[in-house]
Amino acid sequence: MFEAPPIWFILLAFLAAIGPLVFIHEFGHYIVGRWFGIGAETFSIGFGREVAGWTDKRGTRWKVGWLPLGGYVRFTGDMDPASMGKDLDKLPEHERLRAFHAKPVWQRALVVFAGPAFNFLTAILIFAAFIMAFGSPRTPPVIEEVLAGSPAAQAGIRPGDRIVALDGEPIERFDAIADFATLRPGEQVELTVQRGSTTFTATPRLATIVEKDRFGQQSRRGQLGVGNRSVRLEPVPVLEIIPEAVSMTVRLVDATATGLWQIVSGRRPLAELGGPIKMAQVAGQVASLGPLEFVQLLAFFSINLGFINLLPVPMLDGGHLALYAVEAVRRRPLEARAQEWLFRGGLAALLTLMMVATFNDLGSIGLWQTLGRLLG
């Protein structure tokens, strides 16, 4: 078991991870806004009091805030936190022409979508670099080993069988089986199995495995109980590298969505929801393993950042996109009061989510157990 890295190393790794990803996200908004002729007043990495910054020749203030948990671009005409575009008529005419909310709704939507899109693009480029350097798993989903007493054995799966679909979704690679099972501990799943010229369906209930990682952190995962000794990384033709990287990114987005839905629907405990403290802990642990592992983690973090921001919650990019969709259908935006109430509801939801995640994070580092021992 590895020793946990020191606090200073964890904080440094967290800043090294979250800082560039937030910059990439906000730069996506910024650069697409620039293409559409929108002025930018502030580009901030972090919130709160400015600790460093400068103003460029276009008048944009680039700054770093003391609280490195996000960032923002304030475009010309963005005069309220809800980004509703009120009081545009109070701007001088030359600024009104460059105002965000004076642009067509499709341009505003592209500017907003660009942030998450740049995060996904970052992950794609990282995965493409790894595929180019090391190859990609392309082993067919053929079973070579079946663990005695496992759900697969109980369902009648044998060595030589080929799993062609999981819950009705076709698969082509062996690693897809583990990815699928990991997210579904204790759940009954449907396997479509090919044995020679015969195809049949099996419905095992996956085992629940509780295991510790090399740093002693516990996690739950599902297990089918099959193996393939031939799993390896294979070279990928140059023209297939980007499509392969896109496919990996899509699979991870799907896994993120599945995990979140399981928490929302009660199939996974709310205690598995993590926040910034957990991210910092993971960043420090992975950074201590080496630069390649850390860069790979950046891809996972980038996907999570892009995905979370696309959720249809006011204040997040997805919430703005939902409002723009309504505006496009109605040919006019929602009334300011309705947007304000949606903004307040979104803020309350995000604060609640942050409190729950922070509570879980503090538990994951043993704070509640320590307090219990002290008070007991």
C-alpha positions as CSV (number, residue, x, y, z in Angstrom):
1,M,0.0,0.0,0.0
2,F,1.3,3.5,-0.9
3,E,1.7,6.2,1.7
4,A,-0.7,9.1,1.3
5,P,1.0,12.2,-0.2
6,P,1.4,15.2,2.1
7,I,-1.2,18.0,2.2
8,W,1.1,20.5,0.3
9,F,1.5,18.0,-2.5
10,I,-2.2,17.3,-2.7
11,L,-3.0,21.1,-3.0
12,L,-0.3,21.6,-5.6
13,A,-1.6,18.7,-7.7
14,F,-5.2,19.9,-7.4
15,L,-4.2,23.4,-8.6
16,A,-2.1,21.8,-11.4
17,A,-5.2,19.8,-12.5
18,I,-8.1,22.2,-12.0
19,G,-6.3,25.4,-13.1
20,P,-5.5,24.4,-16.7
21,L,-8.9,22.7,-17.2
22,V,-10.9,25.7,-16.0
23,F,-8.7,27.9,-18.2
24,I,-9.5,25.6,-21.2
25,H,-13.2,25.7,-20.4
26,E,-13.4,29.5,-20.1
27,F,-11.1,30.0,-23.1
28,G,-13.6,28.0,-25.2
29,H,-16.3,30.6,-24.2
30,Y,-13.9,33.4,-24.8
31,I,-12.5,32.5,-28.2
32,V,-15.8,31.7,-29.8
33,G,-17.2,34.9,-28.3
34,R,-14.3,36.7,-30.0
35,W,-15.2,35.1,-33.3
36,F,-18.7,36.6,-33.1
37,G,-17.4,40.0,-32.2
38,I,-18.4,39.9,-28.5
39,G,-16.4,42.0,-26.1
40,A,-14.9,40.4,-23.0
41,E,-14.5,42.6,-19.9
42,T,-13.0,39.9,-17.5
43,F,-11.4,36.5,-17.8
44,S,-11.0,35.0,-14.4
45,I,-9.5,31.8,-13.1
46,G,-10.8,31.4,-9.6
47,F,-13.2,33.5,-7.6
48,G,-12.9,36.2,-4.9
49,R,-10.2,38.8,-4.5
50,E,-7.7,39.1,-7.3
51,V,-4.2,37.9,-6.5
52,A,-2.7,38.5,-9.9
53,G,-3.8,39.9,-13.2
54,W,-3.2,42.2,-16.2
55,T,-5.3,44.1,-18.8
56,D,-4.7,43.4,-22.5
57,K,-4.9,45.8,-25.4
58,R,-8.6,45.0,-26.0
59,G,-9.5,46.0,-22.5
60,T,-10.0,42.5,-21.1
61,R,-8.9,42.0,-17.5
62,W,-7.2,38.6,-17.1
63,K,-6.9,37.7,-13.5
64,V,-6.5,34.9,-10.9
65,G,-8.8,34.8,-7.9
66,W,-7.8,33.4,-4.5
67,L,-10.4,30.6,-4.5
68,P,-9.4,28.2,-7.4
69,L,-12.7,26.3,-7.7
70,G,-13.9,27.6,-11.1
71,G,-13.7,30.6,-13.3
72,Y,-15.7,32.8,-15.6
73,V,-15.7,35.1,-18.6
74,R,-17.7,38.3,-18.2
75,F,-18.8,39.5,-21.7
76,T,-19.9,43.0,-22.5
77,G,-23.5,43.4,-21.5
78,D,-23.4,40.6,-18.9
79,M,-24.4,42.9,-16.1
80,D,-26.1,40.5,-13.6
81,P,-25.0,37.1,-12.1
82,A,-27.9,35.3,-13.9
83,S,-26.6,36.4,-17.3
84,M,-30.1,37.6,-18.3
85,G,-29.0,40.6,-20.4
86,K,-31.0,43.2,-18.5
87,D,-30.5,47.0,-19.1
88,L,-28.8,46.7,-22.5
89,D,-30.3,50.0,-23.4
90,K,-28.2,51.6,-20.8
91,L,-25.0,50.7,-22.6
92,P,-23.3,53.2,-25.1
93,E,-24.1,52.2,-28.7
94,H,-20.5,51.1,-29.4
95,E,-20.6,48.7,-26.5
96,R,-24.2,47.5,-27.3
97,L,-22.9,46.3,-30.7
98,R,-20.4,44.1,-28.9
99,A,-22.8,42.9,-26.1
100,F,-23.3,39.2,-25.6
101,H,-27.1,39.5,-25.3
102,A,-27.4,41.6,-28.4
103,K,-26.2,38.7,-30.5
104,P,-28.6,36.1,-32.1
105,V,-29.6,33.2,-29.9
106,W,-27.7,30.7,-32.0
107,Q,-24.4,32.6,-31.5
108,R,-25.0,32.9,-27.8
109,A,-25.7,29.1,-27.6
110,L,-22.5,28.3,-29.5
111,V,-20.5,30.6,-27.1
112,V,-21.9,28.8,-24.1
113,F,-21.5,25.3,-25.6
114,A,-17.9,26.0,-26.5
115,G,-16.8,25.7,-22.8
116,P,-17.8,22.1,-22.3
117,A,-16.8,21.3,-25.9
118,F,-13.2,22.4,-25.3
119,N,-13.1,20.2,-22.2
120,F,-14.2,17.2,-24.3
121,L,-11.7,18.1,-27.0
122,T,-9.0,18.2,-24.4
123,A,-9.8,14.7,-23.3
124,I,-9.9,13.5,-26.9
125,L,-6.5,14.9,-27.6
126,I,-5.0,13.3,-24.4
127,F,-6.5,10.0,-25.3
128,A,-5.3,10.3,-28.9
129,A,-1.7,10.9,-27.6
130,F,-1.9,7.8,-25.3
131,I,-3.3,5.7,-28.2
132,M,-0.6,6.8,-30.5
133,A,2.1,6.0,-27.9
134,F,0.7,2.8,-26.3
135,G,-2.1,1.5,-28.5
136,S,-5.7,0.6,-27.5
137,P,-7.4,-2.5,-26.1
138,R,-9.1,-4.3,-29.0
139,T,-9.5,-7.8,-27.7
140,P,-12.8,-9.4,-28.8
141,P,-15.3,-10.1,-26.0
142,V,-14.6,-13.9,-25.9
143,I,-14.5,-15.6,-22.5
144,E,-11.3,-17.6,-21.7
145,E,-11.9,-17.9,-17.9
146,V,-14.9,-18.2,-15.7
147,L,-14.5,-17.7,-11.9
148,A,-15.9,-20.6,-10.0
149,G,-19.1,-19.6,-8.1
150,S,-19.3,-16.3,-9.9
151,P,-22.5,-14.8,-11.4
152,A,-21.1,-15.8,-14.9
153,A,-20.7,-19.4,-13.7
154,Q,-24.1,-19.5,-12.2
155,A,-25.6,-18.2,-15.4
156,G,-24.0,-21.0,-17.4
157,I,-21.3,-18.9,-19.1
158,R,-18.5,-21.1,-20.3
159,P,-14.9,-20.5,-21.7
160,G,-15.2,-19.9,-25.5
161,D,-18.5,-18.1,-25.2
162,R,-18.7,-14.7,-26.8
163,I,-20.7,-11.9,-25.2
164,V,-22.2,-9.9,-28.1
165,A,-24.5,-7.5,-26.1
166,L,-25.0,-6.1,-22.6
167,D,-28.5,-5.1,-21.7
168,G,-29.3,-5.0,-25.4
169,E,-26.3,-2.8,-26.4
170,P,-23.9,-4.5,-28.8
171,I,-20.2,-4.7,-27.7
172,E,-17.1,-5.6,-29.7
173,R,-14.4,-5.5,-27.1
174,F,-13.6,-7.5,-23.9
175,D,-12.9,-4.4,-21.8
176,A,-16.5,-3.2,-22.3
177,I,-17.6,-6.1,-20.1
178,A,-15.6,-4.9,-17.1
179,D,-16.6,-1.3,-17.7
180,F,-20.3,-2.3,-17.8
181,A,-20.1,-4.5,-14.7
182,T,-18.1,-2.1,-12.6
183,L,-21.0,0.5,-12.6
184,R,-23.7,-2.0,-11.7
185,P,-22.8,-3.8,-8.4
186,G,-25.6,-6.1,-7.2
187,E,-27.8,-5.4,-10.3
188,Q,-29.4,-8.0,-12.6
189,V,-28.2,-7.6,-16.1
190,E,-29.0,-9.2,-19.5
191,L,-26.2,-10.8,-21.5
192,T,-26.6,-11.9,-25.1
193,V,-24.2,-14.8,-25.5
194,Q,-23.0,-16.5,-28.7
195,R,-21.9,-20.2,-28.3
196,G,-20.9,-21.6,-31.7
197,S,-23.9,-21.1,-34.0
198,T,-26.3,-20.7,-31.0
199,T,-27.2,-17.4,-29.4
200,F,-28.9,-17.3,-26.0
201,T,-29.7,-14.8,-23.2
202,A,-28.5,-15.0,-19.6
203,T,-29.6,-12.8,-16.8
204,P,-27.1,-13.0,-13.9
205,R,-27.1,-10.7,-10.9
206,L,-23.7,-9.1,-10.6
207,A,-21.6,-9.6,-7.5
208,T,-20.7,-6.6,-5.3
209,I,-17.0,-6.3,-4.6
210,V,-15.7,-3.8,-2.0
211,E,-12.0,-3.2,-2.5
212,K,-9.3,-0.9,-1.4
213,D,-7.0,0.9,-3.8
214,R,-3.3,1.3,-3.2
215,F,-3.9,4.3,-0.9
216,G,-6.5,2.5,1.2
217,Q,-9.6,4.2,-0.3
218,Q,-12.6,1.8,-0.5
219,S,-14.9,1.6,-3.5
220,R,-17.7,-0.7,-4.6
221,R,-17.9,-2.3,-8.1
222,G,-19.8,-4.9,-9.8
223,Q,-18.2,-8.2,-11.0
224,L,-19.4,-10.7,-13.6
225,G,-16.5,-13.2,-13.0
226,V,-15.0,-13.7,-16.5
227,G,-11.5,-13.2,-17.8
228,N,-9.4,-13.1,-20.9
229,R,-5.6,-13.7,-20.7
230,S,-5.2,-12.2,-24.2
231,V,-6.2,-8.7,-23.3
232,R,-3.5,-6.3,-24.5
233,L,-3.0,-2.9,-26.1
234,E,-2.7,-3.1,-29.9
235,P,-1.4,-0.5,-32.3
236,V,-4.1,1.7,-34.0
237,P,-3.8,2.9,-37.6
238,V,-3.1,6.6,-37.8
239,L,-6.5,7.5,-39.4
240,E,-8.3,5.6,-36.6
241,I,-6.6,7.3,-33.7
242,I,-9.0,10.3,-33.4
243,P,-12.1,8.2,-33.9
244,E,-10.8,5.8,-31.2
245,A,-10.2,8.7,-28.8
246,V,-13.6,10.1,-29.5
247,S,-15.1,6.7,-28.8
248,M,-13.2,6.5,-25.5
249,T,-14.5,9.9,-24.5
250,V,-18.1,9.0,-25.4
251,R,-17.9,5.9,-23.3
252,L,-16.6,7.8,-20.3
253,V,-19.3,10.5,-20.7
254,D,-21.9,7.6,-20.8
255,A,-20.3,6.1,-17.6
256,T,-20.4,9.5,-15.9
257,A,-24.1,9.9,-16.8
258,T,-24.9,6.4,-15.7
259,G,-23.2,6.9,-12.3
260,L,-25.0,10.2,-11.7
261,W,-28.3,8.7,-12.6
262,Q,-27.8,5.8,-10.3
263,I,-27.2,8.2,-7.4
264,V,-30.2,10.3,-8.3
265,S,-32.4,7.3,-8.7
266,G,-31.2,5.7,-5.4
267,R,-29.4,2.8,-6.9
268,R,-26.1,4.1,-5.5
269,P,-25.7,5.7,-2.1
270,L,-25.5,9.5,-2.0
271,A,-22.2,8.9,0.0
272,E,-20.5,8.1,-3.3
273,L,-21.0,11.7,-4.5
274,G,-17.6,13.5,-4.3
275,G,-16.7,17.2,-4.4
276,P,-13.6,19.4,-4.6
277,I,-11.9,17.8,-1.6
278,K,-12.2,14.4,-3.1
279,M,-10.9,15.7,-6.4
280,A,-7.9,17.2,-4.6
281,Q,-7.3,13.9,-2.8
282,V,-7.4,11.9,-6.0
283,A,-5.3,14.4,-7.8
284,G,-2.6,14.2,-5.2
285,Q,-2.6,10.4,-5.1
286,V,-2.5,10.0,-8.8
287,A,0.2,12.7,-9.2
288,S,2.4,10.7,-6.8
289,L,2.3,7.7,-9.1
290,G,3.8,9.6,-12.0
291,P,3.2,12.1,-14.8
292,L,1.6,9.7,-17.3
293,E,-1.0,8.7,-14.7
294,F,-1.6,12.4,-13.8
295,V,-2.1,13.4,-17.5
296,Q,-4.6,10.5,-17.9
297,L,-6.5,11.8,-14.8
298,L,-6.7,15.2,-16.4
299,A,-8.6,13.7,-19.2
300,F,-11.1,12.2,-16.8
301,F,-11.4,15.4,-14.9
302,S,-11.9,17.3,-18.1
303,I,-14.8,15.0,-19.2
304,N,-16.4,15.4,-15.8
305,L,-16.1,19.2,-16.0
306,G,-17.6,19.3,-19.4
307,F,-20.4,16.9,-18.5
308,I,-21.4,18.6,-15.2
309,N,-21.5,22.0,-17.0
310,L,-24.0,20.6,-19.5
311,L,-26.5,19.6,-16.9
312,P,-29.7,21.7,-17.4
313,V,-29.3,23.6,-14.2
314,P,-29.5,27.4,-14.2
315,M,-26.1,29.0,-13.5
316,L,-24.4,26.1,-15.4
317,D,-23.9,26.2,-19.2
318,G,-26.6,23.6,-19.7
319,G,-29.1,25.8,-17.9
320,H,-28.3,28.7,-20.2
321,L,-28.6,26.4,-23.2
322,A,-32.0,25.2,-22.0
323,L,-33.2,28.9,-21.7
324,Y,-31.8,29.6,-25.2
325,A,-33.7,26.6,-26.6
326,V,-36.9,28.0,-25.0
327,E,-36.1,31.4,-26.5
328,A,-35.6,30.0,-29.9
329,V,-38.9,28.2,-29.8
330,R,-40.9,31.2,-28.4
331,R,-39.0,33.7,-30.5
332,R,-38.4,35.7,-27.3
333,P,-36.7,35.0,-24.0
334,L,-38.5,34.1,-20.8
335,E,-39.6,37.0,-18.7
336,A,-37.0,38.4,-16.4
337,R,-38.9,37.4,-13.3
338,A,-39.2,33.7,-14.5
339,Q,-35.5,33.6,-15.3
340,E,-34.7,35.1,-11.9
341,W,-36.6,32.4,-10.1
342,L,-34.9,29.7,-12.1
343,F,-31.6,31.3,-11.3
344,R,-32.4,31.2,-7.6
345,G,-33.5,27.6,-7.8
346,G,-30.4,26.6,-9.6
347,L,-28.2,28.4,-7.1
348,A,-30.0,26.6,-4.2
349,A,-29.6,23.3,-5.9
350,L,-25.9,23.8,-6.6
351,L,-25.2,25.0,-3.0
352,T,-27.1,21.9,-1.6
353,L,-25.1,19.6,-3.9
354,M,-21.9,21.2,-2.8
355,M,-22.8,20.8,0.9
356,V,-23.6,17.1,0.4
357,A,-20.4,16.5,-1.6
358,T,-18.3,18.4,1.0
359,F,-19.9,16.4,3.8
360,N,-19.0,13.2,1.9
361,D,-15.5,14.4,1.2
362,L,-14.8,15.1,4.8
363,G,-16.0,11.6,5.7
364,S,-13.7,10.1,3.0
365,I,-10.7,11.7,4.7
366,G,-11.8,10.3,8.1
367,L,-12.9,13.6,9.8
368,W,-16.2,12.2,11.1
369,Q,-14.5,9.1,12.5
370,T,-11.9,11.2,14.2
371,L,-14.5,13.4,15.7
372,G,-16.5,10.4,16.8
373,R,-13.5,9.0,18.7
374,L,-12.7,12.3,20.3
375,L,-16.3,12.8,21.4
376,G,-16.8,9.2,22.5
